Each structure stands twice: as structure tokens, then as C-alpha cells.
Amino acid sequence: MSKARKEIMNVLRGRFLVEGNEAVKNWTFILFLFLLGVVMISSSHSADRKVYEIAKLNEKVNQLKSEFVEVRSKLQKVKLESTLLEQLKSNGLKQSANPPQKIKVIVKE
């Protein structure tokens, strides 16, 4: 067998993990890769949670915007002079034909 083929077979059998003075370095590198994978998975789950939360908050914002528009339109309708006159008629009040007059109070000391 050629030397390259022997090396490939040793790697496939896992001998590089238990034999030689490089075994500790190899295990350290494998542990590093494992920890890096755990960090990547954790980061991915965290990003997914944030995306879900952002979607929920956007939905709530849209709901509140529509509620705001609805309340604003109701307020504008209630503030109309014709609506106010109708409400006052039900209480027996009517609009004055004369405009209001200013009353001046002079205080003498």
C-alpha cells in the first residue's frame, strides 16, 4: 500500500485520535468544533424566537393602528356641530340665534 492510502485509512479508522503526540491537539480541536456548533444552534434558536416575537408585535401594532383610526373617526363624528345639536335637542336645548356676547368685568380697588 502506498503511504497516502495508509494515512487515509488511519484517518478513517480514527487512529489519529488515539495514537501519536498530536492526539491531544486533535481532541482539543474536535471539542472546539463541538462548542462552536452548540453556540451556532443556540444563536439560531434565539434568532427564531426574536423573529416570532417581532411578528407578534407587528400584528399588535397593526391592530392598535386600526383601533386608533376607528376611535379617531368616531371622535370626529361626535365633534360635528350637527351631531352636537341632535344630542342637545334630546335634552330640550336648542342653538341660539344670537352670537354670544362678551362680558367685561371692571374691578376697582
DSSP file (Angstrom, degrees, kcal/mol; ACC not computed):
  #  RESIDUE AA STRUCTURE BP1 BP2  ACC     N-H-->O    O-->H-N    N-H-->O    O-->H-N    TCO  KAPPA ALPHA  PHI   PSI    X-CA   Y-CA   Z-CA
    1    1 A M              0   0    0      0, 0.0     2,-0.1     0, 0.0     0, 0.0   0.000 360.0 360.0 360.0 146.6    0.0    0.0    0.0
    2    2 A S     >  -     0   0    0      1,-0.1     4,-2.0     4,-0.0     5,-0.1  -0.376 360.0-114.1 -78.0 162.7    1.1    3.5   -0.7
    3    3 A K  H  > S+     0   0    0      1,-0.2     4,-2.3     2,-0.2     5,-0.2   0.885 115.3  53.1 -65.5 -39.4    1.8    5.9    2.2
    4    4 A A  H  > S+     0   0    0      1,-0.2     4,-2.2     2,-0.2    -1,-0.2   0.904 108.9  49.3 -63.6 -41.0   -1.1    8.2    1.2
    5    5 A R  H  > S+     0   0    0      2,-0.2     4,-2.3     1,-0.2    -1,-0.2   0.895 109.7  52.0 -66.1 -38.8   -3.5    5.3    1.2
    6    6 A K  H  X S+     0   0    0     -4,-2.0     4,-2.4     2,-0.2    -2,-0.2   0.917 109.5  49.8 -61.9 -43.5   -2.2    4.2    4.7
    7    7 A E  H  X S+     0   0    0     -4,-2.3     4,-2.2     1,-0.2    -2,-0.2   0.907 110.2  50.0 -63.2 -41.6   -2.7    7.7    6.0
    8    8 A I  H  X S+     0   0    0     -4,-2.2     4,-2.5     1,-0.2    -1,-0.2   0.917 111.2  48.9 -63.4 -42.2   -6.3    7.9    4.6
    9    9 A M  H  X S+     0   0    0     -4,-2.3     4,-2.1     1,-0.2    -2,-0.2   0.884 109.5  52.6 -65.5 -38.5   -7.1    4.5    6.2
   10   10 A N  H  X>S+     0   0    0     -4,-2.4     5,-2.1     2,-0.2     4,-0.9   0.895 110.7  47.5 -63.6 -39.8   -5.6    5.7    9.6
   11   11 A V  H ><5S+     0   0    0     -4,-2.2     3,-0.6     1,-0.2    -2,-0.2   0.930 112.2  49.4 -66.5 -44.4   -7.8    8.8    9.5
   12   12 A L  H 3<5S+     0   0    0     -4,-2.5    -2,-0.2     1,-0.2    -1,-0.2   0.843 111.8  48.6 -64.9 -32.9  -10.9    6.7    8.6
   13   13 A R  H 3<5S-     0   0    0     -4,-2.1    -1,-0.2    -5,-0.2    -2,-0.2   0.644 113.5-119.3 -81.1 -15.0  -10.2    4.2   11.4
   14   14 A G  T X<5 +     0   0    0     -4,-0.9     3,-1.4    -3,-0.6     4,-0.5   0.665  68.9 137.3  88.0  17.1   -9.7    7.1   13.9
   15   15 A R  G >>< +     0   0    0     -5,-2.1     4,-2.6     1,-0.3     3,-0.9   0.771  62.6  69.3 -68.5 -24.2   -6.2    6.3   14.8
   16   16 A F  G 34 S+     0   0    0     -6,-0.6    -1,-0.3     1,-0.2    10,-0.2   0.680  96.4  56.4 -67.7 -14.1   -5.3   10.0   14.7
   17   17 A L  G <4 S+     0   0    0     -3,-1.4    -1,-0.2     9,-0.1    -2,-0.2   0.697 120.6  23.0 -88.4 -20.2   -7.4   10.4   17.8
   18   18 A V  T <4 S+     0   0    0     -3,-0.9     2,-0.4    -4,-0.5    -2,-0.2   0.621 111.9  65.0-121.4 -18.7   -5.6    7.9   20.0
   19   19 A E  S  < S+     0   0    0     -4,-2.6     3,-0.2     4,-0.1    -1,-0.1  -0.827  84.3  18.8-112.3 148.1   -2.1    7.4   18.6
   20   20 A G  S >  S-     0   0    0     -2,-0.4     3,-0.8     1,-0.2     4,-0.2  -0.062  90.2 -74.7  90.1 171.2    0.8    9.8   18.4
   21   21 A N  T 3  S+     0   0    0      1,-0.2     4,-0.3     2,-0.1     3,-0.3   0.542 122.1  66.3 -83.8  -6.6    1.7   13.1   20.1
   22   22 A E  T 3> S+     0   0    0     -3,-0.2     4,-2.3     1,-0.2    -1,-0.2   0.446  73.1  93.9 -89.9  -2.0   -0.9   15.0   18.1
   23   23 A A  H <> S+     0   0    0     -3,-0.8     4,-2.5     1,-0.2     5,-0.2   0.889  83.2  50.5 -61.3 -41.2   -3.9   13.2   19.7
   24   24 A V  H  > S+     0   0    0     -3,-0.3     4,-2.3     1,-0.2    -1,-0.2   0.909 110.9  49.1 -64.8 -41.6   -4.4   15.9   22.4
   25   25 A K  H  > S+     0   0    0     -4,-0.3     4,-2.3     2,-0.2    -1,-0.2   0.899 111.0  50.7 -63.6 -39.8   -4.4   18.7   19.8
   26   26 A N  H  X S+     0   0    0     -4,-2.3     4,-2.4     2,-0.2    -2,-0.2   0.924 110.9  47.5 -64.8 -43.9   -6.9   16.8   17.7
   27   27 A W  H  X S+     0   0    0     -4,-2.5     4,-2.6     2,-0.2    -1,-0.2   0.890 110.9  52.5 -64.6 -38.4   -9.2   16.2   20.6
   28   28 A T  H  X S+     0   0    0     -4,-2.3     4,-2.3     2,-0.2    -1,-0.2   0.921 110.5  47.6 -62.1 -43.3   -8.9   19.9   21.6
   29   29 A F  H  X S+     0   0    0     -4,-2.3     4,-2.5     2,-0.2    -2,-0.2   0.902 111.5  50.2 -65.3 -40.7   -9.9   20.9   18.0
   30   30 A I  H  X S+     0   0    0     -4,-2.4     4,-2.3     2,-0.2    -2,-0.2   0.907 110.8  49.5 -64.1 -41.5  -12.8   18.5   18.0
   31   31 A L  H  X S+     0   0    0     -4,-2.6     4,-2.6     2,-0.2     5,-0.2   0.905 109.9  51.8 -62.7 -41.6  -14.1   19.9   21.3
   32   32 A F  H  X S+     0   0    0     -4,-2.3     4,-2.4     1,-0.2    -2,-0.2   0.926 110.0  48.4 -60.4 -45.1  -13.7   23.4   19.9
   33   33 A L  H  X S+     0   0    0     -4,-2.5     4,-2.1     2,-0.2    -2,-0.2   0.890 110.8  51.5 -62.5 -39.2  -15.8   22.4   16.8
   34   34 A F  H  X S+     0   0    0     -4,-2.3     4,-2.2     2,-0.2    -2,-0.2   0.938 111.4  46.2 -62.5 -47.4  -18.4   20.9   19.1
   35   35 A L  H  X S+     0   0    0     -4,-2.6     4,-2.4     1,-0.2    -2,-0.2   0.882 110.7  53.6 -63.7 -37.9  -18.7   24.0   21.2
   36   36 A L  H  X S+     0   0    0     -4,-2.4     4,-2.2    -5,-0.2    -1,-0.2   0.895 108.3  50.1 -62.9 -40.0  -18.9   26.2   18.1
   37   37 A G  H  X S+     0   0    0     -4,-2.1     4,-2.4     2,-0.2    -2,-0.2   0.900 109.3  51.1 -63.8 -41.6  -21.7   24.0   16.8
   38   38 A V  H  X S+     0   0    0     -4,-2.2     4,-2.5     1,-0.2    -2,-0.2   0.913 110.6  49.1 -62.8 -42.3  -23.6   24.4   20.2
   39   39 A V  H  X S+     0   0    0     -4,-2.4     4,-2.6     1,-0.2    -2,-0.2   0.908 110.8  50.3 -63.9 -41.5  -23.2   28.2   20.0
   40   40 A M  H  X S+     0   0    0     -4,-2.2     4,-2.2     2,-0.2    -2,-0.2   0.914 111.6  47.4 -63.6 -43.0  -24.4   28.3   16.4
   41   41 A I  H  X S+     0   0    0     -4,-2.4     4,-2.3     2,-0.2    -2,-0.2   0.919 113.1  48.9 -64.6 -43.5  -27.5   26.2   17.3
   42   42 A S  H  X S+     0   0    0     -4,-2.5     4,-2.3     1,-0.2    -2,-0.2   0.913 111.4  49.5 -62.1 -43.2  -28.2   28.4   20.3
   43   43 A S  H  X S+     0   0    0     -4,-2.6     4,-2.4     1,-0.2    -1,-0.2   0.891 109.7  51.9 -63.2 -40.0  -27.8   31.6   18.3
   44   44 A S  H  X S+     0   0    0     -4,-2.2     4,-2.2     2,-0.2    -2,-0.2   0.916 110.2  47.7 -63.6 -43.9  -30.2   30.2   15.6
   45   45 A H  H  X S+     0   0    0     -4,-2.3     4,-2.3     2,-0.2    -2,-0.2   0.895 111.3  51.5 -64.7 -39.5  -32.9   29.4   18.2
   46   46 A S  H  X S+     0   0    0     -4,-2.3     4,-2.1     1,-0.2    -2,-0.2   0.914 109.9  48.9 -63.5 -42.7  -32.5   32.8   19.8
   47   47 A A  H  X S+     0   0    0     -4,-2.4     4,-2.4     1,-0.2    -2,-0.2   0.900 109.8  52.1 -64.2 -40.6  -32.9   34.5   16.4
   48   48 A D  H  X S+     0   0    0     -4,-2.2     4,-2.3     1,-0.2    -2,-0.2   0.910 108.9  50.4 -62.0 -42.2  -36.0   32.4   15.6
   49   49 A R  H  X S+     0   0    0     -4,-2.3     4,-2.4     1,-0.2    -1,-0.2   0.913 111.1  48.8 -61.5 -42.2  -37.6   33.4   19.0
   50   50 A K  H  X S+     0   0    0     -4,-2.1     4,-2.6     2,-0.2    -2,-0.2   0.895 109.7  51.2 -66.7 -39.6  -36.9   37.1   18.2
   51   51 A V  H  X S+     0   0    0     -4,-2.4     4,-2.2     2,-0.2    -1,-0.2   0.918 111.4  48.4 -62.7 -42.7  -38.4   36.8   14.7
   52   52 A Y  H  X S+     0   0    0     -4,-2.3     4,-2.1     2,-0.2    -2,-0.2   0.912 112.4  48.5 -62.9 -43.0  -41.5   35.2   16.2
   53   53 A E  H  X S+     0   0    0     -4,-2.4     4,-2.5     1,-0.2    -2,-0.2   0.894 110.3  51.3 -65.8 -39.7  -41.7   38.0   18.8
   54   54 A I  H  X S+     0   0    0     -4,-2.6     4,-2.5     2,-0.2    -1,-0.2   0.901 108.8  51.5 -63.7 -40.5  -41.3   40.7   16.2
   55   55 A A  H  X S+     0   0    0     -4,-2.2     4,-2.0     2,-0.2    -2,-0.2   0.913 110.6  48.4 -62.8 -42.1  -44.1   39.2   14.1
   56   56 A K  H  X S+     0   0    0     -4,-2.1     4,-2.1     1,-0.2    -2,-0.2   0.920 112.4  48.4 -63.3 -43.1  -46.4   39.2   17.1
   57   57 A L  H  X S+     0   0    0     -4,-2.5     4,-2.5     1,-0.2    -2,-0.2   0.877 109.6  52.1 -66.8 -37.4  -45.5   42.8   17.9
   58   58 A N  H  X S+     0   0    0     -4,-2.5     4,-2.4     2,-0.2    -1,-0.2   0.897 109.1  50.8 -64.1 -39.2  -46.1   43.9   14.3
   59   59 A E  H  X S+     0   0    0     -4,-2.0     4,-2.1     2,-0.2    -2,-0.2   0.909 111.1  48.1 -63.1 -41.6  -49.5   42.2   14.4
   60   60 A K  H  X S+     0   0    0     -4,-2.1     4,-2.7     2,-0.2    -2,-0.2   0.893 109.7  52.8 -66.6 -39.5  -50.4   44.1   17.6
   61   61 A V  H  X S+     0   0    0     -4,-2.5     4,-2.5     2,-0.2    -2,-0.2   0.924 109.6  48.8 -61.3 -44.3  -49.2   47.4   16.1
   62   62 A N  H  X S+     0   0    0     -4,-2.4     4,-2.2     2,-0.2    -1,-0.2   0.901 111.4  49.8 -62.6 -40.1  -51.4   46.9   13.1
   63   63 A Q  H  X S+     0   0    0     -4,-2.1     4,-2.1     1,-0.2    -2,-0.2   0.923 112.0  47.4 -64.0 -44.3  -54.4   46.1   15.4
   64   64 A L  H  X S+     0   0    0     -4,-2.7     4,-2.5     2,-0.2    -2,-0.2   0.861 109.5  54.1 -67.2 -34.9  -53.7   49.2   17.5
   65   65 A K  H  X S+     0   0    0     -4,-2.5     4,-2.4     2,-0.2    -1,-0.2   0.931 109.8  46.7 -63.1 -44.6  -53.4   51.3   14.4
   66   66 A S  H  X S+     0   0    0     -4,-2.2     4,-2.2     1,-0.2    -2,-0.2   0.892 112.3  50.4 -66.1 -37.6  -56.8   50.2   13.1
   67   67 A E  H  X S+     0   0    0     -4,-2.1     4,-2.6     2,-0.2     5,-0.2   0.903 109.7  51.6 -64.3 -40.6  -58.3   50.7   16.6
   68   68 A F  H  X S+     0   0    0     -4,-2.5     4,-2.7     2,-0.2    -2,-0.2   0.923 109.9  48.5 -61.2 -45.4  -56.8   54.3   16.6
   69   69 A V  H  X S+     0   0    0     -4,-2.4     4,-2.2     1,-0.2    -1,-0.2   0.909 112.2  49.6 -62.5 -41.8  -58.3   55.1   13.2
   70   70 A E  H  X S+     0   0    0     -4,-2.2     4,-2.0     2,-0.2    -2,-0.2   0.930 113.3  44.9 -63.1 -46.3  -61.7   53.8   14.3
   71   71 A V  H  X S+     0   0    0     -4,-2.6     4,-2.5     1,-0.2    -2,-0.2   0.890 112.0  52.8 -66.9 -39.1  -61.7   55.8   17.5
   72   72 A R  H  X S+     0   0    0     -4,-2.7     4,-2.3    -5,-0.2    -1,-0.2   0.905 109.3  48.6 -63.7 -40.9  -60.5   58.9   15.7
   73   73 A S  H  X S+     0   0    0     -4,-2.2     4,-2.0     2,-0.2    -1,-0.2   0.891 111.4  50.1 -67.4 -37.7  -63.3   58.7   13.2
   74   74 A K  H  X S+     0   0    0     -4,-2.0     4,-2.4     2,-0.2    -2,-0.2   0.916 110.7  50.2 -63.6 -42.0  -65.9   58.2   16.0
   75   75 A L  H  X S+     0   0    0     -4,-2.5     4,-2.1     1,-0.2    -2,-0.2   0.911 109.5  50.0 -63.2 -43.1  -64.5   61.3   17.8
   76   76 A Q  H  X S+     0   0    0     -4,-2.3     4,-0.6     1,-0.2    -1,-0.2   0.892 111.1  49.8 -63.0 -38.3  -64.6   63.4   14.7
   77   77 A K  H >< S+     0   0    0     -4,-2.0     3,-0.8     1,-0.2     6,-0.3   0.908 111.2  48.4 -66.4 -41.1  -68.2   62.3   14.1
   78   78 A V  H 3< S+     0   0    0     -4,-2.4    -2,-0.2     1,-0.2    -1,-0.2   0.838 108.2  55.6 -68.0 -32.5  -69.1   63.2   17.7
   79   79 A K  H 3< S+     0   0    0     -4,-2.1    -1,-0.2    -5,-0.2    -2,-0.2   0.592  81.1 113.9 -78.6 -10.1  -67.5   66.6   17.5
   80   80 A L  S <X S-     0   0    0     -3,-0.8     4,-2.1    -4,-0.6     5,-0.2  -0.319  72.5-128.9 -62.7 144.7  -69.5   67.6   14.4
   81   81 A E  H  > S+     0   0    0      1,-0.2     4,-2.6     2,-0.2     5,-0.2   0.881 107.7  54.4 -63.1 -39.0  -71.9   70.5   15.1
   82   82 A S  H  > S+     0   0    0      1,-0.2     4,-2.0     2,-0.2    -1,-0.2   0.896 108.7  48.3 -64.5 -39.0  -74.9   68.6   13.7
   83   83 A T  H  > S+     0   0    0     -6,-0.3     4,-2.0     2,-0.2    -1,-0.2   0.908 111.7  49.9 -66.7 -41.2  -74.3   65.7   16.0
   84   84 A L  H  X S+     0   0    0     -4,-2.1     4,-2.2     1,-0.2    -2,-0.2   0.905 109.2  51.9 -63.7 -40.9  -74.0   68.0   19.0
   85   85 A L  H  X S+     0   0    0     -4,-2.6     4,-2.1     1,-0.2    -1,-0.2   0.896 108.5  51.1 -63.4 -39.7  -77.2   69.8   18.0
   86   86 A E  H  X S+     0   0    0     -4,-2.0     4,-1.3     1,-0.2    -1,-0.2   0.909 111.2  47.9 -63.0 -41.6  -79.1   66.5   17.8
   87   87 A Q  H  X S+     0   0    0     -4,-2.0     4,-0.6     1,-0.2    -2,-0.2   0.877 111.8  49.7 -67.6 -36.7  -77.8   65.5   21.3
   88   88 A L  H ><>S+     0   0    0     -4,-2.2     5,-2.6     1,-0.2     3,-0.7   0.849 104.7  58.3 -71.3 -33.7  -78.8   68.8   22.7
   89   89 A K  H ><5S+     0   0    0     -4,-2.1     3,-1.3     1,-0.3    -1,-0.2   0.865  99.9  57.6 -63.0 -35.4  -82.3   68.6   21.2
   90   90 A S  H 3<5S+     0   0    0     -4,-1.3    -1,-0.3     1,-0.3    -2,-0.2   0.773 107.6  48.2 -67.1 -23.0  -82.9   65.4   23.1
   91   91 A N  T <<5S-     0   0    0     -3,-0.7    -1,-0.3    -4,-0.6    -2,-0.2   0.396 123.8-104.6 -93.7   1.4  -82.2   67.3   26.3
   92   92 A G  T < 5S+     0   0    0     -3,-1.3     2,-0.3     1,-0.3    -3,-0.2   0.608  80.7 125.6  88.1  11.8  -84.5   70.2   25.4
   93   93 A L      < -     0   0    0     -5,-2.6    -1,-0.3    -6,-0.1     2,-0.3  -0.739  37.2-169.0-102.5 152.7  -81.8   72.6   24.4
   94   94 A K        -     0   0    0     -2,-0.3     2,-0.2    -3,-0.1    -9,-0.0  -0.921  31.0 -88.6-137.4 165.3  -81.5   74.5   21.1
   95   95 A Q        -     0   0    0     -2,-0.3     2,-0.2     1,-0.1     3,-0.0  -0.503  44.5-117.8 -75.6 137.6  -79.0   76.6   19.3
   96   96 A S        -     0   0    0     -2,-0.2    -1,-0.1     1,-0.1     0, 0.0  -0.481   8.5-148.6 -75.0 143.4  -79.1   80.3   20.0
   97   97 A A  S    S+     0   0    0     -2,-0.2    -1,-0.1     2,-0.1    -2,-0.0   0.765  83.1  65.9 -80.9 -26.3  -79.9   82.6   17.1
   98   98 A N  S    S-     0   0    0      1,-0.1    -2,-0.1     3,-0.0     3,-0.1  -0.757  89.7-117.6 -97.4 141.0  -77.7   85.4   18.6
   99   99 A P        -     0   0    0      0, 0.0    -2,-0.1     0, 0.0    -1,-0.1  -0.364  43.0 -88.7 -71.0 158.2  -74.0   85.0   19.0
  100  100 A P        -     0   0    0      0, 0.0     2,-0.3     0, 0.0     0, 0.0  -0.304  41.2-135.8 -66.5 151.9  -72.6   85.1   22.5
  101  101 A Q        -     0   0    0     -3,-0.1     2,-0.3     0, 0.0    -3,-0.0  -0.835  14.5-117.1-111.0 148.3  -71.6   88.5   24.0
  102  102 A K        -     0   0    0     -2,-0.3     2,-0.6     2,-0.0     0, 0.0  -0.646  21.7-149.8 -83.0 137.4  -68.5   89.3   25.9
  103  103 A I        -     0   0    0     -2,-0.3     2,-0.5     2,-0.0    -1,-0.0  -0.938   8.3-156.8-108.6 123.7  -69.0   90.4   29.5
  104  104 A K        -     0   0    0     -2,-0.6     2,-0.6     2,-0.0    -2,-0.0  -0.874   3.0-161.5-102.4 129.6  -66.3   92.8   30.8
  105  105 A V        -     0   0    0     -2,-0.5     2,-0.6     2,-0.0    -2,-0.0  -0.945   2.7-160.6-111.4 122.9  -65.8   93.0   34.5
  106  106 A I        -     0   0    0     -2,-0.6     2,-0.6     2,-0.0    -2,-0.0  -0.909   5.4-158.9-105.6 123.0  -64.0   96.1   35.8
  107  107 A V        -     0   0    0     -2,-0.6     2,-0.5     2,-0.0    -2,-0.0  -0.894   4.7-165.5-105.5 124.0  -62.5   95.7   39.2
  108  108 A K              0   0    0     -2,-0.6    -2,-0.0     1,-0.1     0, 0.0  -0.911 360.0 360.0-108.6 134.5  -61.8   98.8   41.2
  109  109 A E              0   0    0     -2,-0.5    -1,-0.1     0, 0.0    -2,-0.0   0.436 360.0 360.0-103.2 360.0  -59.6   98.7   44.2
